[in-house]
Amino acid sequence: MLRFLKGFGLFSAAVLGAAASPANAAGDLLVAPTRVVLDGSRGTEVVLNNIGSAPATYRISLEIKRMTALGGLDEIEEADANAAEKAALAMISFNPRRVTLPPNQPQVIRVGVRVPEGTPAGEYRAHMLFRAVPDAAPATDPAKPVTSGVSIALTPIYGITIPVIVRVGELGASAQIGEARVEETVDGPAFAFDLTRSGNRSVYGDIEVTRPGLAEPLLLARGIAVYPEVGQRKVSLRVPAELAAQLKGPVKIRYSEDREVGGGTIDEADRVVK
Amino acid sequence: MRTIGMKRALLGAAIAALAMNASAAHAASATGTAKAKILRQITLTNTSDLQYATVISGATASTVAVSTSGAATCGAGLTCTGTTSAANFNIAGTSGAVVLVGGDSSVTLNGSLGGTMSSTLTYSASNVTLTATGGSFQVGGTLSVGANQTAGDYSGTFNVTANYQ
């Protein structure tokens, strides 16, 4: 019975995914959940679903990424990983690592964790990458006559990464919202502010920007993290020009914990956006 | 307005289901508690490829650029034919979620009759805030074509990831 219902949960996730995306190239994928936090004693499951129209082979791997002061994630080669990052790779196990799925076929990836005795308290993190292995692109097309031109075929190998976080020991962290501004980026206007973090773990949550007197928030951005490797990061959210103009002036910025863990306020600040 | 209220109601149900699941897990053998776990999800779909179409090289080295909107700029000395396009990726997930976009900054292409070319890659955004209908990003690039580049079919692969933080 339990198994049946669990299967139903996965099925509904698959249906949602299919409904949300009319496109269906080979290798399209769905991953749920989007973030995993483990306390070191039990593992979890992550669902991968082939939402493309053809069978596809997916590879699952663990990657090291480091947050930058600008809020991006830099990819780090395993050879360049530090002790904590190597420890994260060693303590997180998962299975299977490669799977071929027909369209709309979900697969559960089991994620296990084993924290070796004597591991220093702290937060250990790796990023689980799910991506389709492309079919070998034909080097030559015999049906096509050789012309004087060159034809070009670029195949993207695309995938999704989600953080897998292992917390060891009693950890705590807090964050403070800095000055906010509207700035011009190469991609258009953006609402930007700094988040300063202190403590020995990451902070994660949602940003809500409200204007005193207005019921609806001006801006909502979910899933903003500050990882332990940075004490401060910039949050830059692209906004339409119209909203950028509207954001200028007095606002209240609230950074709250994820709704799944109660949604408590991490920090709240009144700012005048320039 | 109404859809937002509806969404919140659904969300509340999702959290309740999740909370129930957490407690039910410990009592799996005791009673037949019904459980359905609704997980937050992300989907990534590739709806168009980065296409430089067909290029006829000239006597001097030159470049073909395809912007993230798909518009082509054919360099001096080259003849470009066919329809170009930027690669497009659609992301769907929790409304309001900020997804970071990562990927290779260049790609090497190998020709079917020998020869190589390289292309730089540009991304329309470094992060995407999803709306209720999701979000998208595009990948364009600049292809460097050598003087009298060997004819043939050139192919290459590049990595693109949508990253949750």
HADDOCK unambig.tbl for C-alpha pairs under 7 A between the chains (distance, minus, plus):
assign (segid A and resid 2 and name CA) (segid B and resid 34 and name CA) 6.96 0.50 0.50
assign (segid A and resid 5 and name CA) (segid B and resid 35 and name CA) 6.35 0.50 0.50
assign (segid A and resid 5 and name CA) (segid B and resid 36 and name CA) 5.93 0.50 0.50
assign (segid A and resid 6 and name CA) (segid B and resid 36 and name CA) 5.94 0.50 0.50
assign (segid A and resid 6 and name CA) (segid B and resid 37 and name CA) 6.94 0.50 0.50
assign (segid A and resid 9 and name CA) (segid B and resid 36 and name CA) 5.31 0.50 0.50
assign (segid A and resid 9 and name CA) (segid B and resid 37 and name CA) 5.58 0.50 0.50
assign (segid A and resid 9 and name CA) (segid B and resid 38 and name CA) 6.14 0.50 0.50
assign (segid A and resid 17 and name CA) (segid B and resid 43 and name CA) 6.57 0.50 0.50
assign (segid A and resid 20 and name CA) (segid B and resid 92 and name CA) 6.78 0.50 0.50
assign (segid A and resid 23 and name CA) (segid B and resid 45 and name CA) 6.58 0.50 0.50
assign (segid A and resid 23 and name CA) (segid B and resid 47 and name CA) 5.90 0.50 0.50
assign (segid A and resid 24 and name CA) (segid B and resid 45 and name CA) 6.68 0.50 0.50
assign (segid A and resid 25 and name CA) (segid B and resid 45 and name CA) 6.80 0.50 0.50
assign (segid A and resid 25 and name CA) (segid B and resid 46 and name CA) 5.91 0.50 0.50
assign (segid A and resid 25 and name CA) (segid B and resid 47 and name CA) 6.62 0.50 0.50
assign (segid A and resid 28 and name CA) (segid B and resid 44 and name CA) 5.87 0.50 0.50
assign (segid A and resid 28 and name CA) (segid B and resid 45 and name CA) 4.70 0.50 0.50
assign (segid A and resid 28 and name CA) (segid B and resid 46 and name CA) 6.56 0.50 0.50
assign (segid A and resid 29 and name CA) (segid B and resid 43 and name CA) 5.59 0.50 0.50
assign (segid A and resid 29 and name CA) (segid B and resid 44 and name CA) 5.64 0.50 0.50
assign (segid A and resid 29 and name CA) (segid B and resid 45 and name CA) 6.75 0.50 0.50
assign (segid A and resid 30 and name CA) (segid B and resid 41 and name CA) 6.76 0.50 0.50
assign (segid A and resid 30 and name CA) (segid B and resid 42 and name CA) 5.59 0.50 0.50
assign (segid A and resid 30 and name CA) (segid B and resid 43 and name CA) 4.19 0.50 0.50
assign (segid A and resid 30 and name CA) (segid B and resid 44 and name CA) 6.60 0.50 0.50
assign (segid A and resid 31 and name CA) (segid B and resid 41 and name CA) 5.57 0.50 0.50
assign (segid A and resid 31 and name CA) (segid B and resid 42 and name CA) 5.42 0.50 0.50
assign (segid A and resid 31 and name CA) (segid B and resid 43 and name CA) 6.41 0.50 0.50
assign (segid A and resid 32 and name CA) (segid B and resid 39 and name CA) 5.77 0.50 0.50
assign (segid A and resid 32 and name CA) (segid B and resid 40 and name CA) 5.59 0.50 0.50
assign (segid A and resid 32 and name CA) (segid B and resid 41 and name CA) 4.17 0.50 0.50
assign (segid A and resid 32 and name CA) (segid B and resid 42 and name CA) 6.41 0.50 0.50
assign (segid A and resid 33 and name CA) (segid B and resid 39 and name CA) 5.22 0.50 0.50
assign (segid A and resid 33 and name CA) (segid B and resid 40 and name CA) 4.85 0.50 0.50
assign (segid A and resid 33 and name CA) (segid B and resid 41 and name CA) 5.27 0.50 0.50
assign (segid A and resid 34 and name CA) (segid B and resid 40 and name CA) 6.12 0.50 0.50
assign (segid A and resid 34 and name CA) (segid B and resid 41 and name CA) 5.87 0.50 0.50
assign (segid A and resid 34 and name CA) (segid B and resid 42 and name CA) 6.65 0.50 0.50
assign (segid A and resid 34 and name CA) (segid B and resid 164 and name CA) 6.42 0.50 0.50
assign (segid A and resid 72 and name CA) (segid B and resid 100 and name CA) 6.98 0.50 0.50
assign (segid A and resid 139 and name CA) (segid B and resid 112 and name CA) 5.30 0.50 0.50
assign (segid A and resid 140 and name CA) (segid B and resid 112 and name CA) 5.55 0.50 0.50
assign (segid A and resid 140 and name CA) (segid B and resid 153 and name CA) 6.52 0.50 0.50
assign (segid A and resid 146 and name CA) (segid B and resid 152 and name CA) 6.62 0.50 0.50
assign (segid A and resid 147 and name CA) (segid B and resid 151 and name CA) 6.95 0.50 0.50
assign (segid A and resid 148 and name CA) (segid B and resid 56 and name CA) 6.47 0.50 0.50
assign (segid A and resid 148 and name CA) (segid B and resid 151 and name CA) 5.53 0.50 0.50
assign (segid A and resid 149 and name CA) (segid B and resid 54 and name CA) 6.31 0.50 0.50
assign (segid A and resid 149 and name CA) (segid B and resid 55 and name CA) 5.40 0.50 0.50
assign (segid A and resid 149 and name CA) (segid B and resid 56 and name CA) 4.14 0.50 0.50
assign (segid A and resid 149 and name CA) (segid B and resid 57 and name CA) 6.69 0.50 0.50
assign (segid A and resid 149 and name CA) (segid B and resid 151 and name CA) 5.28 0.50 0.50
assign (segid A and resid 149 and name CA) (segid B and resid 152 and name CA) 6.85 0.50 0.50
assign (segid A and resid 150 and name CA) (segid B and resid 54 and name CA) 5.69 0.50 0.50
assign (segid A and resid 150 and name CA) (segid B and resid 55 and name CA) 5.31 0.50 0.50
assign (segid A and resid 150 and name CA) (segid B and resid 56 and name CA) 6.16 0.50 0.50
assign (segid A and resid 150 and name CA) (segid B and resid 151 and name CA) 4.81 0.50 0.50
assign (segid A and resid 150 and name CA) (segid B and resid 152 and name CA) 4.93 0.50 0.50
assign (segid A and resid 150 and name CA) (segid B and resid 153 and name CA) 5.76 0.50 0.50
assign (segid A and resid 150 and name CA) (segid B and resid 154 and name CA) 6.87 0.50 0.50
assign (segid A and resid 151 and name CA) (segid B and resid 53 and name CA) 6.07 0.50 0.50
assign (segid A and resid 151 and name CA) (segid B and resid 54 and name CA) 4.59 0.50 0.50
assign (segid A and resid 151 and name CA) (segid B and resid 55 and name CA) 6.46 0.50 0.50
assign (segid A and resid 151 and name CA) (segid B and resid 152 and name CA) 6.40 0.50 0.50
assign (segid A and resid 151 and name CA) (segid B and resid 153 and name CA) 4.79 0.50 0.50
assign (segid A and resid 151 and name CA) (segid B and resid 154 and name CA) 5.97 0.50 0.50
assign (segid A and resid 152 and name CA) (segid B and resid 52 and name CA) 6.20 0.50 0.50
assign (segid A and resid 152 and name CA) (segid B and resid 53 and name CA) 6.27 0.50 0.50
assign (segid A and resid 152 and name CA) (segid B and resid 54 and name CA) 6.78 0.50 0.50
assign (segid A and resid 152 and name CA) (segid B and resid 153 and name CA) 5.86 0.50 0.50
assign (segid A and resid 152 and name CA) (segid B and resid 154 and name CA) 4.70 0.50 0.50
assign (segid A and resid 152 and name CA) (segid B and resid 155 and name CA) 5.79 0.50 0.50
assign (segid A and resid 153 and name CA) (segid B and resid 51 and name CA) 6.85 0.50 0.50
assign (segid A and resid 153 and name CA) (segid B and resid 154 and name CA) 6.08 0.50 0.50
assign (segid A and resid 153 and name CA) (segid B and resid 155 and name CA) 4.62 0.50 0.50
assign (segid A and resid 153 and name CA) (segid B and resid 156 and name CA) 6.63 0.50 0.50
assign (segid A and resid 154 and name CA) (segid B and resid 50 and name CA) 6.30 0.50 0.50
assign (segid A and resid 154 and name CA) (segid B and resid 155 and name CA) 5.58 0.50 0.50
assign (segid A and resid 154 and name CA) (segid B and resid 156 and name CA) 5.03 0.50 0.50
assign (segid A and resid 154 and name CA) (segid B and resid 157 and name CA) 5.60 0.50 0.50
assign (segid A and resid 155 and name CA) (segid B and resid 156 and name CA) 6.19 0.50 0.50
assign (segid A and resid 155 and name CA) (segid B and resid 157 and name CA) 4.62 0.50 0.50
assign (segid A and resid 155 and name CA) (segid B and resid 158 and name CA) 6.51 0.50 0.50
assign (segid A and resid 156 and name CA) (segid B and resid 157 and name CA) 5.46 0.50 0.50
assign (segid A and resid 156 and name CA) (segid B and resid 158 and name CA) 4.95 0.50 0.50
assign (segid A and resid 156 and name CA) (segid B and resid 159 and name CA) 5.82 0.50 0.50
assign (segid A and resid 156 and name CA) (segid B and resid 160 and name CA) 6.65 0.50 0.50
assign (segid A and resid 157 and name CA) (segid B and resid 157 and name CA) 6.57 0.50 0.50
assign (segid A and resid 157 and name CA) (segid B and resid 158 and name CA) 5.82 0.50 0.50
assign (segid A and resid 157 and name CA) (segid B and resid 159 and name CA) 4.76 0.50 0.50
assign (segid A and resid 157 and name CA) (segid B and resid 160 and name CA) 6.15 0.50 0.50
assign (segid A and resid 158 and name CA) (segid B and resid 159 and name CA) 5.71 0.50 0.50
assign (segid A and resid 158 and name CA) (segid B and resid 160 and name CA) 4.59 0.50 0.50
assign (segid A and resid 158 and name CA) (segid B and resid 161 and name CA) 5.49 0.50 0.50
assign (segid A and resid 159 and name CA) (segid B and resid 160 and name CA) 6.47 0.50 0.50
assign (segid A and resid 159 and name CA) (segid B and resid 161 and name CA) 4.81 0.50 0.50
assign (segid A and resid 159 and name CA) (segid B and resid 162 and name CA) 6.43 0.50 0.50
assign (segid A and resid 160 and name CA) (segid B and resid 161 and name CA) 5.34 0.50 0.50
assign (segid A and resid 160 and name CA) (segid B and resid 162 and name CA) 4.88 0.50 0.50
assign (segid A and resid 160 and name CA) (segid B and resid 163 and name CA) 5.80 0.50 0.50
assign (segid A and resid 161 and name CA) (segid B and resid 161 and name CA) 6.85 0.50 0.50
assign (segid A and resid 161 and name CA) (segid B and resid 162 and name CA) 6.35 0.50 0.50
assign (segid A and resid 161 and name CA) (segid B and resid 163 and name CA) 4.74 0.50 0.50
assign (segid A and resid 161 and name CA) (segid B and resid 164 and name CA) 6.20 0.50 0.50
assign (segid A and resid 162 and name CA) (segid B and resid 163 and name CA) 6.20 0.50 0.50
assign (segid A and resid 162 and name CA) (segid B and resid 164 and name CA) 5.16 0.50 0.50
assign (segid A and resid 162 and name CA) (segid B and resid 165 and name CA) 6.89 0.50 0.50
assign (segid A and resid 163 and name CA) (segid B and resid 164 and name CA) 6.86 0.50 0.50
assign (segid A and resid 163 and name CA) (segid B and resid 165 and name CA) 6.36 0.50 0.50
assign (segid A and resid 187 and name CA) (segid B and resid 125 and name CA) 6.53 0.50 0.50
assign (segid A and resid 220 and name CA) (segid B and resid 96 and name CA) 5.86 0.50 0.50
assign (segid A and resid 221 and name CA) (segid B and resid 96 and name CA) 4.83 0.50 0.50
assign (segid A and resid 221 and name CA) (segid B and resid 97 and name CA) 5.75 0.50 0.50
assign (segid A and resid 221 and name CA) (segid B and resid 98 and name CA) 6.20 0.50 0.50
assign (segid A and resid 221 and name CA) (segid B and resid 129 and name CA) 6.84 0.50 0.50
assign (segid A and resid 222 and name CA) (segid B and resid 96 and name CA) 5.18 0.50 0.50
assign (segid A and resid 222 and name CA) (segid B and resid 97 and name CA) 4.28 0.50 0.50
assign (segid A and resid 222 and name CA) (segid B and resid 98 and name CA) 5.98 0.50 0.50
assign (segid A and resid 223 and name CA) (segid B and resid 97 and name CA) 5.58 0.50 0.50
assign (segid A and resid 223 and name CA) (segid B and resid 98 and name CA) 6.08 0.50 0.50
assign (segid A and resid 223 and name CA) (segid B and resid 165 and name CA) 6.72 0.50 0.50
assign (segid A and resid 224 and name CA) (segid B and resid 98 and name CA) 6.91 0.50 0.50
assign (segid A and resid 224 and name CA) (segid B and resid 165 and name CA) 6.70 0.50 0.50
assign (segid A and resid 225 and name CA) (segid B and resid 165 and name CA) 5.91 0.50 0.50
assign (segid A and resid 260 and name CA) (segid B and resid 15 and name CA) 6.46 0.50 0.50
